[in-house]
């Protein structure tokens, strides 16, 4: 997400911060998402949630499952909050994602949902492998040591 801060359209809607703790992200892919008008309006006004969601390749299509977008109050025809939403990627990317998920332990995890510089809603999904408990503890210890090292460098001790 190498976007400039001055870009008025760029805005992070929802971030799955737990994904990098629970999964080892090997690669990530930016994809579009098919939304209703009330869903886009709701995302501009409030925020959605992708923390408990996942992506899956089914019948040659990529789907975002269990994501939450709050209902838009002023909409004439409201949307379903936790419906399956189709994700847009090229055929080559889709076949690569399908091949990667067929390997043992690989899954597609949504990392961040945002408005890009054109104002379109985009979703960054990661090709990830689940971490075991000892891997999570190792990550936590490495992070704590980094903080401690920064604190020591700052105080000069």
DRENPA-3360 file (N, C-alpha, C; in nm, 2 decimals, always signed):
BEGIN
1 = XXXXXXXX = +0.08/-0.12/+0.00/+0.00/+0.00/+0.00/+0.09/+0.12/+0.00 ~ +0.16/+0.14/-0.10/+0.25/+0.26/-0.11/+0.18/+0.38/-0.16 ~ +0.08/+0.42/-0.09/+0.00/+0.54/-0.12/+0.05/+0.66/-0.05 ~ +0.03/+0.78/-0.11/+0.07/+0.90/-0.04/-0.03/+0.94/+0.06 ~ +0.01/+1.01/+0.17/-0.08/+1.05/+0.27/-0.17/+1.16/+0.22 ~ -0.13/+1.24/+0.12/-0.21/+1.35/+0.07/-0.33/+1.31/-0.02 ~ -0.33/+1.18/-0.06/-0.44/+1.13/-0.15/-0.57/+1.14/-0.07 ~ -0.67/+1.22/-0.12/-0.79/+1.23/-0.04/-0.88/+1.11/-0.05;
9 = XXXXXXXX = -0.87/+1.03/-0.16/-0.96/+0.91/-0.17/-0.91/+0.79/-0.10 ~ -0.78/+0.78/-0.07/-0.73/+0.66/-0.01/-0.77/+0.65/+0.14 ~ -0.83/+0.54/+0.18/-0.87/+0.53/+0.32/-0.89/+0.38/+0.35 ~ -0.82/+0.34/+0.46/-0.84/+0.21/+0.51/-0.97/+0.19/+0.58 ~ -1.05/+0.09/+0.53/-1.18/+0.06/+0.59/-1.17/-0.03/+0.71 ~ -1.10/-0.14/+0.68/-1.09/-0.25/+0.79/-0.96/-0.32/+0.77 ~ -0.90/-0.36/+0.88/-0.77/-0.43/+0.87/-0.78/-0.55/+0.96 ~ -0.73/-0.66/+0.91/-0.73/-0.78/+0.99/-0.59/-0.79/+1.06;
17 = XXXXXXXX = -0.58/-0.73/+1.17/-0.45/-0.72/+1.24/-0.40/-0.86/+1.30 ~ -0.50/-0.94/+1.33/-0.47/-1.07/+1.39/-0.41/-1.17/+1.28 ~ -0.43/-1.14/+1.16/-0.39/-1.24/+1.05/-0.24/-1.26/+1.05 ~ -0.17/-1.15/+1.07/-0.02/-1.17/+1.07/+0.03/-1.24/+1.19 ~ -0.05/-1.24/+1.30/-0.01/-1.32/+1.42/-0.04/-1.47/+1.40 ~ -0.16/-1.50/+1.35/-0.21/-1.63/+1.34/-0.15/-1.71/+1.21 ~ -0.11/-1.63/+1.11/-0.07/-1.69/+0.99/+0.07/-1.64/+0.94 ~ +0.14/-1.72/+0.87/+0.26/-1.68/+0.81/+0.23/-1.64/+0.66;
25 = XXXXXXXX = +0.23/-1.52/+0.63/+0.18/-1.47/+0.50/+0.30/-1.49/+0.40 ~ +0.27/-1.57/+0.29/+0.38/-1.59/+0.19/+0.37/-1.49/+0.08 ~ +0.25/-1.45/+0.04/+0.23/-1.36/-0.07/+0.10/-1.29/-0.05 ~ +0.08/-1.17/-0.12/-0.05/-1.11/-0.11/-0.09/-1.06/-0.25 ~ -0.23/-1.05/-0.27/-0.29/-1.02/-0.39/-0.39/-0.91/-0.37 ~ -0.39/-0.81/-0.45/-0.50/-0.70/-0.45/-0.61/-0.75/-0.54 ~ -0.73/-0.74/-0.49/-0.84/-0.78/-0.58/-0.96/-0.68/-0.56 ~ -1.04/-0.67/-0.66/-1.16/-0.59/-0.65/-1.27/-0.67/-0.58;
33 = XXXXXXXX = -1.38/-0.61/-0.55/-1.49/-0.67/-0.48/-1.62/-0.62/-0.53 ~ -1.72/-0.71/-0.56/-1.85/-0.67/-0.61/-1.94/-0.63/-0.49 ~ -1.98/-0.51/-0.49/-2.07/-0.46/-0.38/-2.19/-0.39/-0.44 ~ -2.30/-0.39/-0.35/-2.42/-0.32/-0.38/-2.39/-0.17/-0.35 ~ -2.48/-0.08/-0.40/-2.47/+0.06/-0.37/-2.48/+0.09/-0.22 ~ -2.57/+0.03/-0.15/-2.59/+0.05/-0.01/-2.46/+0.01/+0.07 ~ -2.39/-0.09/+0.02/-2.27/-0.14/+0.09/-2.16/-0.04/+0.08 ~ -2.15/+0.02/-0.04/-2.04/+0.12/-0.06/-2.07/+0.24/+0.02;
41 = XXXXXXXX = -2.20/+0.28/+0.02/-2.24/+0.40/+0.11/-2.21/+0.37/+0.25 ~ -2.24/+0.25/+0.30/-2.22/+0.21/+0.44/-2.07/+0.21/+0.47 ~ -1.99/+0.16/+0.38/-1.84/+0.16/+0.40/-1.79/+0.30/+0.41 ~ -1.84/+0.40/+0.33/-1.79/+0.53/+0.34/-1.84/+0.60/+0.47 ~ -1.96/+0.57/+0.51/-2.01/+0.63/+0.64/-1.95/+0.57/+0.76 ~ -1.95/+0.44/+0.77/-1.91/+0.36/+0.89/-1.79/+0.27/+0.84 ~ -1.78/+0.16/+0.91/-1.67/+0.07/+0.87/-1.73/-0.07/+0.86 ~ -1.65/-0.16/+0.79/-1.69/-0.30/+0.78/-1.59/-0.38/+0.87;
49 = XXXXXXXX = -1.60/-0.51/+0.87/-1.52/-0.59/+0.95/-1.48/-0.72/+0.87 ~ -1.35/-0.74/+0.86/-1.30/-0.86/+0.78/-1.22/-0.95/+0.88 ~ -1.23/-0.93/+1.01/-1.15/-1.00/+1.10/-1.18/-1.15/+1.11 ~ -1.31/-1.19/+1.09/-1.35/-1.33/+1.10/-1.38/-1.39/+0.97 ~ -1.34/-1.32/+0.86/-1.37/-1.37/+0.73/-1.26/-1.44/+0.66 ~ -1.28/-1.51/+0.55/-1.18/-1.58/+0.47/-1.22/-1.58/+0.33 ~ -1.13/-1.61/+0.24/-1.16/-1.61/+0.10/-1.14/-1.76/+0.05 ~ -1.22/-1.80/-0.05/-1.22/-1.93/-0.10/-1.25/-1.93/-0.25;
57 = XXXXXXXX = -1.18/-2.03/-0.32/-1.20/-2.05/-0.46/-1.30/-2.16/-0.47 ~ -1.42/-2.13/-0.53/-1.52/-2.23/-0.55/-1.58/-2.21/-0.69 ~ -1.59/-2.32/-0.76/-1.65/-2.33/-0.90/-1.58/-2.23/-0.99 ~ -1.45/-2.21/-0.98/-1.38/-2.12/-1.07/-1.40/-1.98/-1.04 ~ -1.45/-1.94/-0.92/-1.47/-1.80/-0.88/-1.41/-1.78/-0.74 ~ -1.37/-1.66/-0.71/-1.31/-1.63/-0.58/-1.42/-1.56/-0.49 ~ -1.44/-1.60/-0.37/-1.55/-1.55/-0.28/-1.49/-1.50/-0.15 ~ -1.54/-1.39/-0.10/-1.51/-1.35/+0.04/-1.63/-1.39/+0.12;
65 = XXXXXXXX = -1.60/-1.47/+0.23/-1.71/-1.53/+0.31/-1.70/-1.47/+0.45 ~ -1.82/-1.44/+0.50/-1.84/-1.40/+0.64/-1.78/-1.26/+0.67 ~ -1.77/-1.17/+0.58/-1.73/-1.04/+0.61/-1.85/-0.96/+0.65 ~ -1.83/-0.86/+0.73/-1.95/-0.78/+0.78/-1.94/-0.64/+0.73 ~ -2.06/-0.59/+0.67/-2.07/-0.45/+0.63/-2.21/-0.41/+0.69 ~ -2.20/-0.31/+0.78/-2.32/-0.26/+0.85/-2.42/-0.21/+0.75 ~ -2.55/-0.23/+0.79/-2.66/-0.18/+0.70/-2.66/-0.03/+0.69 ~ -2.70/+0.02/+0.58/-2.70/+0.16/+0.55/-2.84/+0.21/+0.58;
73 = XXXXXXXX = -2.86/+0.30/+0.68/-2.99/+0.34/+0.73/-3.08/+0.41/+0.62 ~ -3.02/+0.50/+0.54/-3.10/+0.57/+0.44/-3.13/+0.50/+0.31 ~ -3.08/+0.37/+0.30/-3.10/+0.29/+0.18/-3.25/+0.25/+0.16 ~ -3.30/+0.26/+0.04/-3.43/+0.21/+0.01/-3.43/+0.06/+0.02 ~ -3.33/-0.01/-0.05/-3.32/-0.15/-0.05/-3.19/-0.18/+0.02 ~ -3.20/-0.23/+0.15/-3.08/-0.26/+0.22/-3.02/-0.39/+0.18 ~ -2.90/-0.42/+0.22/-2.82/-0.54/+0.18/-2.81/-0.63/+0.30 ~ -2.78/-0.76/+0.27/-2.76/-0.86/+0.37/-2.62/-0.83/+0.43;
81 = XXXXXXXX = -2.61/-0.83/+0.56/-2.48/-0.79/+0.63/-2.37/-0.89/+0.61 ~ -2.39/-1.01/+0.62/-2.28/-1.11/+0.61/-2.30/-1.20/+0.48 ~ -2.33/-1.15/+0.37/-2.35/-1.23/+0.25/-2.21/-1.26/+0.19 ~ -2.21/-1.36/+0.10/-2.08/-1.39/+0.03/-2.07/-1.29/-0.08 ~ -1.95/-1.23/-0.09/-1.92/-1.13/-0.19/-1.81/-1.18/-0.29 ~ -1.84/-1.16/-0.42/-1.75/-1.21/-0.52/-1.63/-1.12/-0.53 ~ -1.51/-1.18/-0.54/-1.39/-1.10/-0.55/-1.34/-1.11/-0.70 ~ -1.28/-1.00/-0.75/-1.24/-0.99/-0.89/-1.09/-1.00/-0.90;
89 = XXXXXXXX = -1.04/-1.11/-0.97/-0.90/-1.12/-1.00/-0.89/-1.18/-1.15 ~ -0.77/-1.17/-1.20/-0.75/-1.22/-1.34/-0.75/-1.37/-1.33 ~ -0.77/-1.43/-1.45/-0.77/-1.58/-1.46/-0.64/-1.64/-1.41 ~ -0.53/-1.58/-1.45/-0.40/-1.63/-1.41/-0.39/-1.62/-1.26 ~ -0.43/-1.51/-1.20/-0.42/-1.50/-1.05/-0.51/-1.61/-0.98 ~ -0.63/-1.63/-1.04/-0.73/-1.72/-0.98/-0.67/-1.86/-0.99 ~ -0.61/-1.90/-1.10/-0.55/-2.04/-1.11/-0.43/-2.05/-1.01 ~ -0.35/-1.94/-1.00/-0.24/-1.95/-0.90/-0.29/-1.96/-0.76;
97 = XXXXXXXX = -0.40/-1.89/-0.72/-0.46/-1.90/-0.59/-0.51/-2.03/-0.56 ~ -0.58/-2.09/-0.66/-0.64/-2.22/-0.65/-0.53/-2.33/-0.63 ~ -0.42/-2.32/-0.70/-0.31/-2.41/-0.69/-0.24/-2.40/-0.55 ~ -0.23/-2.27/-0.51/-0.16/-2.25/-0.38/-0.25/-2.31/-0.26 ~ -0.38/-2.29/-0.27/-0.46/-2.34/-0.16/-0.48/-2.49/-0.16 ~ -0.44/-2.56/-0.27/-0.44/-2.71/-0.27/-0.33/-2.77/-0.20 ~ -0.22/-2.69/-0.18/-0.11/-2.74/-0.10/-0.15/-2.75/+0.05 ~ -0.08/-2.83/+0.12/-0.12/-2.86/+0.26/-0.11/-2.74/+0.35;
105 = XXXXXXXX = -0.21/-2.70/+0.42/-0.21/-2.60/+0.52/-0.22/-2.46/+0.46 ~ -0.24/-2.44/+0.33/-0.24/-2.30/+0.28/-0.39/-2.25/+0.28 ~ -0.41/-2.12/+0.30/-0.54/-2.07/+0.30/-0.53/-1.92/+0.25 ~ -0.65/-1.86/+0.22/-0.66/-1.73/+0.17/-0.72/-1.64/+0.28 ~ -0.64/-1.55/+0.33/-0.68/-1.46/+0.45/-0.69/-1.32/+0.40 ~ -0.81/-1.25/+0.42/-0.81/-1.11/+0.39/-0.73/-1.03/+0.49 ~ -0.65/-0.94/+0.44/-0.56/-0.86/+0.52/-0.61/-0.72/+0.55 ~ -0.65/-0.65/+0.44/-0.70/-0.52/+0.46/-0.80/-0.48/+0.35;
113 = XXXXXXXX = -0.90/-0.41/+0.38/-1.00/-0.36/+0.29/-0.99/-0.21/+0.29 ~ -0.98/-0.15/+0.17/-0.96/+0.00/+0.16/-1.01/+0.06/+0.03 ~ -1.03/+0.19/+0.03/-1.06/+0.26/-0.09/-0.93/+0.30/-0.15 ~ -0.91/+0.27/-0.28/-0.78/+0.30/-0.35/-0.79/+0.45/-0.39 ~ -0.69/+0.50/-0.46/-0.68/+0.64/-0.50/-0.79/+0.68/-0.60 ~ -0.85/+0.58/-0.67/-0.97/+0.62/-0.75/-1.10/+0.61/-0.68 ~ -1.10/+0.57/-0.56/-1.22/+0.56/-0.48/-1.29/+0.43/-0.49 ~ -1.23/+0.33/-0.55/-1.28/+0.19/-0.55/-1.25/+0.11/-0.43;
121 = XXXXXXXX = -1.34/+0.03/-0.38/-1.31/-0.06/-0.27/-1.22/-0.18/-0.32 ~ -1.11/-0.19/-0.26/-1.02/-0.30/-0.29/-0.99/-0.39/-0.16 ~ -0.96/-0.51/-0.18/-0.93/-0.60/-0.08/-0.79/-0.67/-0.10 ~ -0.71/-0.67/+0.00/-0.58/-0.73/-0.02/-0.59/-0.87/+0.06 ~ -0.57/-0.98/-0.01/-0.58/-1.11/+0.05/-0.44/-1.17/+0.05 ~ -0.41/-1.24/+0.15/-0.28/-1.31/+0.17/-0.29/-1.46/+0.15 ~ -0.19/-1.51/+0.08/-0.18/-1.66/+0.07/-0.10/-1.70/+0.20 ~ -0.16/-1.77/+0.29/-0.10/-1.79/+0.42/-0.10/-1.93/+0.46;
129 = XXXXXXXX = -0.01/-1.96/+0.56/+0.00/-2.09/+0.62/-0.02/-2.07/+0.77 ~ -0.11/-2.15/+0.83/-0.14/-2.13/+0.97/-0.01/-2.16/+1.06 ~ +0.00/-2.08/+1.16/+0.12/-2.10/+1.25/+0.07/-2.19/+1.37 ~ +0.17/-2.26/+1.42/+0.15/-2.34/+1.54/+0.17/-2.26/+1.66 ~ +0.14/-2.31/+1.78/+0.16/-2.23/+1.90/+0.30/-2.19/+1.93 ~ +0.39/-2.28/+1.90/+0.53/-2.24/+1.93/+0.58/-2.13/+1.83 ~ +0.53/-2.13/+1.71/+0.56/-2.02/+1.61/+0.51/-1.89/+1.66 ~ +0.39/-1.89/+1.72/+0.33/-1.77/+1.77/+0.41/-1.71/+1.89;
137 = XXXXXXXX = +0.46/-1.80/+1.98/+0.54/-1.76/+2.09/+0.67/-1.70/+2.04 ~ +0.73/-1.76/+1.94/+0.85/-1.71/+1.88/+0.84/-1.57/+1.82 ~ +0.73/-1.55/+1.75/+0.70/-1.42/+1.70/+0.68/-1.32/+1.81 ~ +0.61/-1.36/+1.91/+0.59/-1.27/+2.03/+0.72/-1.23/+2.09 ~ +0.81/-1.33/+2.11/+0.93/-1.31/+2.18/+1.02/-1.21/+2.09 ~ +1.02/-1.23/+1.96/+1.10/-1.15/+1.87/+1.05/-1.01/+1.87 ~ +0.91/-0.99/+1.88/+0.86/-0.85/+1.88/+0.89/-0.79/+2.02 ~ +0.88/-0.86/+2.13/+0.92/-0.80/+2.26/+1.06/-0.76/+2.26;
145 = XXXXXXXX = +1.15/-0.84/+2.21/+1.29/-0.81/+2.20/+1.32/-0.69/+2.12 ~ +1.25/-0.67/+2.01/+1.26/-0.55/+1.93/+1.22/-0.43/+2.00 ~ +1.11/-0.44/+2.08/+1.07/-0.32/+2.16/+1.17/-0.29/+2.26 ~ +1.22/-0.39/+2.33/+1.32/-0.37/+2.44/+1.45/-0.31/+2.38 ~ +1.49/-0.36/+2.26/+1.61/-0.30/+2.20/+1.59/-0.16/+2.16 ~ +1.47/-0.12/+2.11/+1.45/+0.02/+2.08/+1.45/+0.11/+2.21 ~ +1.39/+0.05/+2.31/+1.39/+0.13/+2.44/+1.53/+0.15/+2.49 ~ +1.62/+0.05/+2.48/+1.76/+0.06/+2.53/+1.83/+0.16/+2.44;
153 = XXXXX = +1.81/+0.16/+2.31/+1.88/+0.25/+2.22/+1.83/+0.39/+2.25 ~ +1.71/+0.41/+2.28/+1.65/+0.54/+2.30/+1.71/+0.61/+2.43 ~ +1.72/+0.52/+2.54/+1.77/+0.57/+2.67/+1.92/+0.57/+2.67 ~ +1.98/+0.51/+2.58/+2.13/+0.50/+2.57/+2.19/+0.41/+2.68 ~ +2.11/+0.31/+2.72/+2.16/+0.23/+2.83/+2.19/+0.10/+2.78;
% end
